[in-house]
Amino acid sequence: MGDGLVVEHRDRTGAVAVYDFRTLPGSEALRRSLARLFAARCVPSRWTSHHSSRYFWHPLQAFTAYLAVLDTPVGDLDELTAGVWTQWRLSQPNTRLGYRQITTVRGLLLDDARLSAAAREALARRVLFPGTKEVSFQGAEFDAIVMAARRVFRAAHLRITDNARHLAQWRSGVLARGSEAWLLGEALDCLARTGEVPRDTRAGQRGRVLARYARVLGGQKPEHTWQRLFLTRMETVALGVLLLAEHGWNLSVINRLRVPRAAPDAGSDGPRIYRVELEKHKRGAGRYFETRNLTDDGAASPGRLITQALETTVFARAAVHVLSPGTDRLLIWRSGKAPLDDRPQREAGRRSGIGVFGFGISGVTAHRWATQQGFACSPFRRGRRTVNTLHRREPGQNSQATHDRVYALADPQVRQAAIPVIAEAAEAVVATARATVFAAELRTEADPGDQSTVTADCHDVANSPYPGPGGGCSASFLMCLACPNARIHPAHYSRLAHLHHALGNLRTALEPGEWQRQWEEGHTRLEHLKGQLGAAVWTRALTDVSDTDRHLIALLLNGDLDP
């Protein structure tokens, strides 16, 4: 369309978004080249959502505006130089927006075969993702946010379910006709069907609740009328915060939640199992879908909040279905003002509301809720980081690599909590190393070719791991226990058991630091050997200690037998 300068993008629902490249600055040749690259992606196999095309459109506007003010404007993409691209890249802020501007424009331009080799090389250089400034909430702060949300939503849930029970009684016919309770039930029935309690239509009284109903409702205010069956905007935010705290979903996922379907269970008294469909935007290729089954089998179960959400939105969802059949949104609230704007939002097919009913939670509303509750910022972005890094400690609709890089490793609380874990792991490694320093080989009998030492038999003295300046072995006899050339058999057991006992006695006679420096490693190796042989063998070896064993061990401990 428009001589190749107007691109239409039809999403999976059939809705059309129009992008007019005639509105961009720059030469016609440049705009036409960009339109061609853009149109090549507006196909079902590439971009299935208008979110994707819009994600690229805004950076293109910024890029062409930059090129248009250069001293030597770029006429077409084959004139784009590495220097111009580098200047554009450096002009972008080191923020998420700057990263998006660079990477999206680069992705489009690399599809053009006319780029010079130098320009293509410059575009291909890695772009570092900017470090996040968001950190998780402190424990007490997040607990306070969740408690506030629970207090707000619990009050709403009790209010709506209590009025729902009264309406059910009226519809079942158990209330005496004409009584106060019956009149209240009639008003609730009108509210459930139309979204409004009965109001006066006479001139001068237009819009006021009819007097007989106002009396039983308790007044004319929203808390007396429509709030009996519908959530307010702020109560919906509280529900969203609880969904975040329970499952770690981000705000976009919570906003798009469809009504969960209850799966059939084993019996009428069995737990309710909900099939929850999650939808998350992904860069470039449309959306990412995931399904989870959440079971409501008690107050602390993951599906209980879903049950309560369904109970508090049941009348709103029914009213919206009458106004727009097929609408399948879970988070629906009622506005106390005039009917909401029904024009499409940025995402085609998604509307901000129908009539007096609104959908989801906007960022502005989330900030307003936080301010009303006395908190400094919206709970959703930092709250999701808190839940997934400190509570669930696993990815939430992210890859493990993204979870580690963007959430866990970048969060100060996670790094602080990791210090004792790392220290404990290091100590365990050291302990394991010390426990395995015994490297001699156990044999059932002596090898005639081995050379006898004080503590073991040496299988290959010429190839010692501890060679001396003139050849041979320079290690002390205690180090034989750490040498893979050493062989130990039952003839050594009594002498080694006596050495272990003697080192234990030395521990009580020497300063701790001196004993650790001289004898701790040898004692640790003997502990390892004792564990391998078993207590029974070790005890018997102690009873078999000879005078020769005692004499040699005494010489060893005095240093008279060291090389």
C-alpha positions as CSV (number, residue, x, y, z in Angstrom):
1,M,0.0,0.0,0.0
2,G,1.0,3.6,-0.4
3,D,3.6,2.9,-3.1
4,G,5.4,0.5,-0.7
5,L,5.5,2.9,2.2
6,V,2.5,1.7,4.2
7,V,2.7,-1.7,5.9
8,E,-0.2,-3.6,7.3
9,H,0.3,-6.2,10.0
10,R,-2.4,-8.7,10.6
11,D,-2.1,-10.6,13.9
12,R,-3.4,-14.0,14.8
13,T,-6.9,-12.7,15.6
14,G,-7.2,-11.0,12.2
15,A,-6.9,-7.4,13.6
16,V,-4.9,-5.1,11.4
17,A,-2.3,-2.5,12.5
18,V,-1.1,0.0,10.0
19,Y,2.4,1.5,9.9
20,D,2.9,4.5,7.6
21,F,6.6,4.9,6.7
22,R,5.7,8.1,4.9
23,T,5.6,9.7,8.3
24,L,9.3,8.9,9.0
25,P,12.0,11.5,8.3
26,G,14.7,10.7,5.7
27,S,14.9,10.0,2.0
28,E,12.2,8.0,0.2
29,A,14.8,5.3,-0.7
30,L,15.7,4.8,3.0
31,R,12.1,4.7,4.1
32,R,11.2,2.2,1.4
33,S,14.1,-0.1,2.4
34,L,13.0,0.0,6.0
35,A,9.4,-0.6,5.1
36,R,10.5,-3.7,3.0
37,L,12.5,-5.1,6.0
38,F,9.6,-4.4,8.4
39,A,7.0,-6.0,6.1
40,A,9.1,-9.1,5.8
41,R,8.5,-9.7,9.5
42,C,4.8,-8.9,9.5
43,V,4.0,-12.5,8.6
44,P,2.5,-15.3,10.8
45,S,5.8,-17.1,10.9
46,R,7.6,-14.1,12.4
47,W,5.3,-11.6,14.2
48,T,2.0,-13.0,15.4
49,S,1.2,-10.1,17.7
50,H,0.9,-6.3,17.2
51,H,3.1,-6.0,20.3
52,S,6.0,-7.3,18.3
53,S,5.6,-4.9,15.4
54,R,5.1,-1.9,17.8
55,Y,8.2,-3.0,19.7
56,F,10.2,-2.4,16.5
57,W,8.3,0.6,15.1
58,H,9.1,3.1,17.9
59,P,12.9,2.5,17.7
60,L,12.8,2.9,13.9
61,Q,11.2,6.3,14.4
62,A,14.1,7.3,16.8
63,F,16.7,5.8,14.3
64,T,15.4,7.7,11.3
65,A,15.1,10.9,13.2
66,Y,18.8,10.6,14.2
67,L,19.9,9.9,10.6
68,A,17.9,12.9,9.3
69,V,19.9,15.5,11.3
70,L,23.4,14.2,10.4
71,D,25.6,16.6,8.4
72,T,25.6,14.0,5.7
73,P,22.3,12.2,5.9
74,V,22.1,8.5,4.9
75,G,20.3,8.2,1.6
76,D,19.7,4.4,1.8
77,L,21.0,1.4,3.8
78,D,23.8,0.7,1.4
79,E,25.3,4.1,2.5
80,L,25.2,3.2,6.2
81,T,28.7,3.2,7.5
82,A,30.2,1.6,10.6
83,G,31.0,5.1,11.9
84,V,27.4,6.2,11.6
85,W,26.1,3.1,13.3
86,T,28.7,3.5,16.1
87,Q,27.6,7.1,16.6
88,W,24.0,6.1,16.8
89,R,24.8,3.3,19.3
90,L,26.8,5.6,21.5
91,S,24.0,8.2,21.5
92,Q,21.7,5.8,23.2
93,P,21.4,5.8,27.0
94,N,22.7,2.8,29.0
95,T,19.2,1.8,29.9
96,R,16.6,-0.8,29.0
97,L,15.2,1.6,26.5
98,G,18.6,2.3,24.9
99,Y,19.3,-1.5,24.7
100,R,15.9,-2.0,23.0
101,Q,16.5,0.8,20.5
102,I,19.9,-0.6,19.5
103,T,19.0,-4.3,19.3
104,T,15.7,-4.0,17.5
105,V,17.1,-1.6,14.8
106,R,20.2,-3.8,14.4
107,G,18.0,-6.9,14.0
108,L,16.1,-5.3,11.1
109,L,19.1,-3.8,9.4
110,L,21.1,-7.1,9.4
111,D,18.4,-8.5,7.2
112,D,19.5,-6.2,4.3
113,A,22.0,-7.9,2.1
114,R,23.3,-4.5,0.8
115,L,25.0,-3.6,4.1
116,S,28.8,-3.2,3.7
117,A,31.1,-5.7,5.4
118,A,32.4,-3.0,7.8
119,A,28.8,-1.9,8.7
120,R,27.7,-5.5,9.2
121,E,30.7,-6.1,11.4
122,A,29.9,-3.0,13.5
123,L,26.2,-4.0,13.9
124,A,27.2,-7.5,14.9
125,R,29.2,-6.3,17.9
126,R,27.8,-7.4,21.2
127,V,25.5,-5.1,23.1
128,L,25.7,-5.4,26.9
129,F,22.4,-5.6,28.7
130,P,22.2,-2.7,31.2
131,G,22.5,-3.6,34.8
132,T,19.2,-3.6,36.7
133,K,18.6,-1.0,39.4
134,E,15.8,-3.0,41.0
135,V,16.4,-5.0,44.1
136,S,14.2,-7.3,46.0
137,F,12.1,-6.1,49.0
138,Q,13.5,-6.6,52.5
139,G,11.6,-9.4,54.3
140,A,9.6,-7.1,56.6
141,E,8.7,-4.7,53.8
142,F,7.4,-7.5,51.5
143,D,5.5,-9.1,54.4
144,A,3.8,-5.7,55.0
145,I,2.8,-5.4,51.4
146,V,1.3,-8.9,51.3
147,M,-0.5,-8.3,54.6
148,A,-2.0,-5.1,53.3
149,A,-3.1,-6.8,50.1
150,R,-4.6,-9.7,52.1
151,R,-6.5,-7.3,54.4
152,V,-8.0,-5.4,51.4
153,F,-8.9,-8.5,49.4
154,R,-10.2,-10.5,52.4
155,A,-12.7,-7.7,53.2
156,A,-13.8,-7.6,49.6
157,H,-14.2,-11.4,49.4
158,L,-16.2,-11.5,52.6
159,R,-18.5,-8.7,51.4
160,I,-19.2,-10.2,48.0
161,T,-19.6,-13.8,49.1
162,D,-22.0,-12.7,51.9
163,N,-24.1,-10.7,49.4
164,A,-23.9,-13.7,47.0
165,R,-25.4,-16.0,49.7
166,H,-28.2,-13.5,50.3
167,L,-28.9,-13.3,46.5
168,A,-29.0,-17.1,46.3
169,Q,-31.6,-17.2,49.1
170,W,-33.7,-14.6,47.3
171,R,-33.6,-16.5,44.0
172,S,-34.4,-19.8,45.8
173,G,-37.6,-18.2,47.2
174,V,-37.0,-18.7,50.9
175,L,-37.3,-15.0,51.8
176,A,-40.7,-13.6,52.6
177,R,-42.0,-11.5,49.8
178,G,-42.0,-7.8,50.6
179,S,-39.8,-8.1,53.7
180,E,-36.6,-6.0,54.1
181,A,-34.5,-9.1,53.3
182,W,-36.6,-9.7,50.2
183,L,-36.2,-6.1,49.0
184,L,-32.4,-6.4,49.5
185,G,-32.4,-9.6,47.5
186,E,-34.4,-8.0,44.7
187,A,-31.9,-5.1,44.6
188,L,-29.0,-7.5,44.4
189,D,-30.6,-9.4,41.6
190,C,-31.0,-6.3,39.6
191,L,-27.4,-5.4,40.4
192,A,-26.1,-8.8,39.3
193,R,-28.1,-8.7,36.0
194,T,-27.5,-5.1,35.0
195,G,-24.5,-3.9,37.0
196,E,-26.7,-1.3,38.7
197,V,-29.2,-1.3,41.6
198,P,-32.7,0.0,40.7
199,R,-32.5,3.7,40.2
200,D,-35.1,6.5,39.8
201,T,-35.7,7.6,36.2
202,R,-38.0,10.6,37.0
203,A,-36.9,14.1,36.2
204,G,-35.0,15.7,39.0
205,Q,-34.4,12.3,40.6
206,R,-32.5,10.7,37.7
207,G,-29.8,8.4,38.9
208,R,-30.7,8.2,42.5
209,V,-31.4,4.8,44.1
210,L,-35.1,4.2,44.6
211,A,-35.9,5.1,48.2
212,R,-37.2,1.7,49.2
213,Y,-34.0,0.0,48.0
214,A,-31.8,2.7,49.4
215,R,-33.3,2.0,52.8
216,V,-32.4,-1.7,52.8
217,L,-29.1,-1.2,51.0
218,G,-28.0,1.3,53.7
219,G,-27.5,4.4,51.4
220,Q,-26.6,5.7,48.0
221,K,-22.8,5.4,48.1
222,P,-20.9,2.8,46.1
223,E,-20.1,0.8,49.2
224,H,-23.9,0.5,49.8
225,T,-24.7,-0.3,46.2
226,W,-22.6,-1.8,43.4
227,Q,-19.6,-2.8,45.7
228,R,-21.8,-5.4,47.2
229,L,-21.2,-7.7,44.2
230,F,-18.2,-6.2,42.4
231,L,-14.5,-5.6,43.2
232,T,-13.2,-2.1,43.0
233,R,-10.2,-1.1,41.0
234,M,-7.9,-1.1,44.2
235,E,-9.3,-4.4,45.5
236,T,-8.3,-5.9,42.1
237,V,-4.8,-4.6,42.7
238,A,-4.7,-6.4,46.1
239,L,-5.8,-9.6,44.4
240,G,-3.0,-9.1,41.8
241,V,-0.4,-8.7,44.6
242,L,-1.6,-11.9,46.3
243,L,-1.3,-13.8,42.9
244,L,2.2,-12.3,42.6
245,A,3.2,-13.4,46.2
246,E,1.7,-16.9,45.7
247,H,3.1,-17.7,42.2
248,G,5.7,-15.2,41.3
249,W,3.9,-14.1,38.1
250,N,4.7,-10.6,36.6
251,L,2.0,-8.0,36.1
252,S,1.6,-8.6,32.3
253,V,0.8,-12.3,33.0
254,I,-1.6,-11.5,35.8
255,N,-3.3,-8.9,33.6
256,R,-3.9,-11.5,30.9
257,L,-5.1,-14.3,33.1
258,R,-8.0,-16.1,31.5
259,V,-10.7,-17.6,33.7
260,P,-9.2,-20.9,35.0
261,R,-11.2,-24.1,34.3
262,A,-11.8,-26.6,37.0
263,A,-10.9,-30.1,36.0
264,P,-13.1,-33.0,37.0
265,D,-12.0,-34.8,40.1
266,A,-12.5,-38.2,41.6
267,G,-15.7,-37.3,43.5
268,S,-18.0,-34.5,44.4
269,D,-16.1,-33.9,47.7
270,G,-12.6,-34.1,46.1
271,P,-10.3,-31.1,45.7
272,R,-10.8,-28.6,42.9
273,I,-8.0,-28.6,40.3
274,Y,-7.7,-25.5,38.2
275,R,-6.1,-25.4,34.8
276,V,-4.4,-21.9,34.6
277,E,-3.2,-20.7,31.3
278,L,-0.4,-18.2,31.5
279,E,0.6,-15.9,28.6
280,K,3.8,-13.8,28.5
281,H,5.1,-11.6,25.8
282,K,8.4,-12.6,24.4
283,R,10.6,-10.4,22.2
284,G,10.2,-10.7,18.5
285,A,8.3,-14.0,18.1
286,G,4.9,-13.3,19.7
287,R,4.0,-14.8,23.0
288,Y,5.0,-17.6,25.3
289,F,2.2,-19.8,26.7
290,E,2.4,-22.1,29.7
291,T,-0.3,-24.1,31.6
292,R,-0.2,-24.9,35.3
293,N,-2.5,-27.1,37.4
294,L,-3.3,-25.6,40.8
295,T,-5.2,-27.6,43.4
296,D,-7.5,-26.2,46.0
297,D,-7.5,-28.8,48.8
298,G,-7.3,-26.4,51.8
299,A,-6.6,-22.9,53.1
300,A,-2.9,-23.1,52.4
301,S,-3.1,-24.8,49.0
302,P,-2.0,-23.0,45.8
303,G,-5.4,-23.2,44.3
304,R,-7.3,-21.6,47.2
305,L,-6.6,-18.0,46.0
306,I,-7.9,-19.0,42.5
307,T,-11.2,-20.2,44.1
308,Q,-11.5,-16.9,46.0
309,A,-10.7,-14.9,42.8
310,L,-13.5,-16.7,41.0
311,E,-15.9,-16.1,43.8
312,T,-15.2,-12.3,43.9
313,T,-15.4,-11.8,40.1
314,V,-18.3,-14.2,39.2
315,F,-20.9,-11.4,38.9
316,A,-18.6,-9.1,37.0
317,R,-17.7,-11.8,34.6
318,A,-21.3,-12.7,34.0
319,A,-22.2,-9.0,33.4
320,V,-19.3,-8.6,30.9
321,H,-20.3,-11.8,29.1
322,V,-23.7,-10.3,28.4
323,L,-22.2,-7.1,27.1
324,S,-19.4,-8.8,25.1
325,P,-19.9,-12.6,24.7
326,G,-16.7,-14.6,24.7
327,T,-14.8,-12.2,27.0
328,D,-12.6,-14.5,29.1
329,R,-10.7,-12.3,31.6
330,L,-10.4,-13.2,35.3
331,L,-9.5,-9.8,36.7
332,I,-12.6,-7.6,36.2
333,W,-13.6,-4.7,38.4
334,R,-16.4,-2.1,38.3
335,S,-15.9,1.6,38.0
336,G,-18.1,4.0,40.0
337,K,-17.8,6.6,37.2
338,A,-19.2,6.9,33.7
339,P,-18.7,4.0,31.2
340,L,-15.0,3.3,30.5
341,D,-13.4,4.0,27.2
342,D,-14.1,1.0,25.0
343,R,-11.5,1.7,22.3
344,P,-8.8,-0.9,21.7
345,Q,-5.7,-0.6,23.9
346,R,-2.2,-0.8,22.5
347,E,-2.6,-4.6,22.0
348,A,-5.2,-5.3,19.4
349,G,-8.1,-7.3,20.7
350,R,-7.5,-6.3,24.3
351,R,-9.7,-3.6,25.8
352,S,-9.4,-1.5,28.9
353,G,-13.0,-2.2,29.8
354,I,-16.6,-2.7,28.7
355,G,-19.2,-0.3,30.0
356,V,-18.6,0.3,33.6
357,F,-16.3,-2.7,33.9
358,G,-12.5,-2.6,33.7
359,F,-10.0,-5.3,33.0
360,G,-6.7,-5.9,34.7
361,I,-4.3,-3.6,36.5
362,S,-2.5,-0.7,35.0
363,G,0.9,0.5,36.2
364,V,-0.6,3.8,37.3
365,T,-3.3,2.0,39.4
366,A,-0.6,-0.2,41.0
367,H,1.4,2.9,42.0
368,R,-1.8,4.5,43.4
369,W,-2.6,1.4,45.4
370,A,0.9,1.4,46.9
371,T,0.6,5.1,47.8
372,Q,-2.7,4.6,49.5
373,Q,-1.3,1.7,51.5
374,G,1.8,3.7,52.5
375,F,4.4,2.1,50.3
376,A,7.0,3.9,48.2
377,C,6.6,2.0,44.9
378,S,4.5,-0.4,42.9
379,P,4.8,-3.9,44.4
380,F,4.9,-5.8,41.2
381,R,8.4,-5.6,39.6
382,R,10.3,-5.7,42.8
383,G,7.8,-8.1,44.3
384,R,8.3,-10.6,41.5
385,R,12.1,-10.4,42.0
386,T,11.5,-11.0,45.7
387,V,9.3,-14.1,45.3
388,N,11.4,-15.8,42.6
389,T,14.9,-15.1,44.0
390,L,14.3,-15.3,47.8
391,H,11.1,-17.4,48.3
392,R,10.6,-19.8,45.4
393,R,14.3,-19.6,44.3
394,E,13.6,-20.9,40.8
395,P,12.7,-19.4,37.4
396,G,9.3,-17.9,36.9
397,Q,8.5,-18.1,33.2
398,N,12.2,-17.5,32.5
399,S,15.1,-19.8,31.5
400,Q,17.5,-20.8,34.3
401,A,20.2,-18.7,32.6
402,T,18.0,-15.6,32.6
403,H,16.9,-16.2,36.2
404,D,20.5,-16.5,37.4
405,R,21.8,-13.6,35.3
406,V,19.0,-11.0,35.6
407,Y,17.4,-11.9,38.9
408,A,19.6,-14.0,41.3
409,L,23.1,-12.8,40.6
410,A,22.1,-9.1,40.4
411,D,20.3,-9.0,43.7
412,P,22.2,-7.9,46.8
413,Q,20.1,-10.0,49.2
414,V,20.8,-13.1,47.1
415,R,24.6,-12.4,47.1
416,Q,24.6,-11.7,50.8
417,A,22.7,-14.9,51.6
418,A,25.1,-16.8,49.4
419,I,28.1,-15.9,51.5
420,P,27.5,-18.5,54.3
421,V,26.5,-21.1,51.8
422,I,29.7,-20.6,49.8
423,A,31.7,-20.7,53.0
424,E,30.1,-23.9,54.2
425,A,30.7,-25.5,50.8
426,A,34.4,-24.4,50.9
427,E,34.7,-25.9,54.4
428,A,33.2,-29.1,53.2
429,V,35.6,-29.2,50.3
430,V,38.5,-28.7,52.7
431,A,37.1,-31.4,55.0
432,T,36.7,-33.8,52.1
433,A,40.3,-33.1,51.0
434,R,41.6,-33.7,54.4
435,A,39.6,-36.9,54.7
436,T,41.1,-38.2,51.5
437,V,44.7,-37.3,51.9
438,F,45.3,-41.0,52.8
439,A,46.6,-42.3,49.4
440,A,48.5,-45.5,50.3
441,E,47.2,-48.7,48.9
442,L,45.9,-51.4,51.2
443,R,47.1,-55.0,50.6
444,T,46.3,-58.3,52.3
445,E,50.0,-59.3,52.4
446,A,53.5,-57.9,51.7
447,D,55.1,-57.7,48.2
448,P,58.6,-59.2,48.3
449,G,59.8,-56.5,45.9
450,D,58.7,-53.6,48.1
451,Q,61.1,-51.7,50.3
452,S,60.1,-51.5,54.0
453,T,59.8,-48.2,55.8
454,V,58.8,-47.3,59.3
455,T,55.1,-46.7,58.4
456,A,54.6,-48.6,55.1
457,D,56.3,-50.5,52.3
458,C,57.4,-48.5,49.3
459,H,56.6,-50.0,45.9
460,D,58.6,-47.6,43.7
461,V,61.1,-45.5,45.6
462,A,62.9,-44.3,42.4
463,N,59.7,-42.5,41.2
464,S,58.6,-40.7,44.4
465,P,56.1,-37.8,44.2
466,Y,58.5,-36.0,46.5
467,P,61.9,-36.5,44.9
468,G,65.0,-35.2,46.6
469,P,67.8,-33.1,45.0
470,G,70.0,-36.1,44.5
471,G,67.1,-38.5,43.6
472,G,65.2,-40.9,45.7
473,C,62.5,-39.7,48.1
474,S,62.8,-36.7,50.3
475,A,59.4,-37.1,52.2
476,S,59.2,-37.9,55.9
477,F,57.9,-41.3,56.9
478,L,54.6,-39.7,57.9
479,M,54.1,-38.7,54.3
480,C,54.2,-42.3,53.2
481,L,50.5,-42.4,54.2
482,A,49.8,-39.8,51.5
483,C,51.9,-41.5,48.8
484,P,50.4,-43.6,46.1
485,N,53.6,-45.7,46.0
486,A,53.0,-46.8,49.6
487,R,51.6,-50.3,50.4
488,I,50.1,-51.1,53.8
489,H,49.3,-54.6,54.9
490,P,48.4,-56.2,58.3
491,A,52.0,-56.2,59.5
492,H,51.8,-52.4,59.7
493,Y,48.5,-52.2,61.6
494,S,49.8,-52.3,65.2
495,R,52.6,-49.8,64.5
496,L,50.2,-47.3,62.8
497,A,47.6,-47.8,65.5
498,H,50.2,-47.0,68.1
499,L,51.3,-43.9,66.1
500,H,47.7,-42.7,66.0
501,H,47.4,-43.1,69.7
502,A,50.7,-41.3,70.3
503,L,49.7,-38.4,68.1
504,G,46.5,-38.1,70.1
505,N,48.5,-37.9,73.4
506,L,50.8,-35.2,71.8
507,R,47.7,-33.1,71.1
508,T,47.1,-32.6,74.8
509,A,50.8,-31.8,75.6
510,L,51.5,-29.3,72.9
511,E,50.2,-25.8,72.0
512,P,47.3,-26.3,69.5
513,G,49.0,-24.3,66.8
514,E,52.2,-26.3,67.1
515,W,50.4,-29.6,67.0
516,Q,48.3,-28.6,64.0
517,R,51.4,-27.5,62.1
518,Q,53.4,-30.7,62.8
519,W,51.0,-33.5,63.3
520,E,47.4,-32.7,62.3
521,E,47.7,-34.0,58.7
522,G,49.4,-37.2,59.7
523,H,46.7,-37.7,62.4
524,T,44.0,-37.1,59.8
525,R,45.4,-39.7,57.5
526,L,45.5,-42.3,60.3
527,E,41.9,-41.4,61.1
528,H,41.0,-42.2,57.5
529,L,42.9,-45.5,57.7
530,K,41.1,-46.4,61.0
531,G,37.8,-45.8,59.3
532,Q,38.7,-48.0,56.4
533,L,39.9,-50.9,58.6
534,G,37.1,-50.7,61.1
535,A,37.0,-50.4,64.9
536,A,37.4,-54.1,65.6
537,V,40.6,-54.4,63.5
538,W,42.0,-51.1,65.0
539,T,41.3,-52.3,68.6
540,R,43.0,-55.6,68.0
541,A,46.0,-53.8,66.4
542,L,46.5,-51.7,69.6
543,T,46.7,-54.9,71.7
544,D,49.4,-56.3,69.3
545,V,51.8,-53.3,69.6
546,S,55.3,-54.6,70.2
547,D,58.3,-53.0,71.9
548,T,59.9,-52.5,68.4
549,D,56.8,-50.6,67.3
550,R,57.0,-48.4,70.4
551,H,60.7,-47.8,69.9
552,L,60.4,-46.8,66.2
553,I,57.4,-44.5,66.8
554,A,59.3,-42.8,69.6
555,L,62.3,-42.2,67.2
556,L,59.9,-41.0,64.5
557,L,58.2,-38.5,66.8
558,N,61.5,-37.2,68.1
559,G,62.6,-36.6,64.5
560,D,65.5,-39.1,64.6
561,L,64.1,-41.1,61.6
562,D,63.3,-38.3,59.2
563,P,65.5,-38.2,56.1
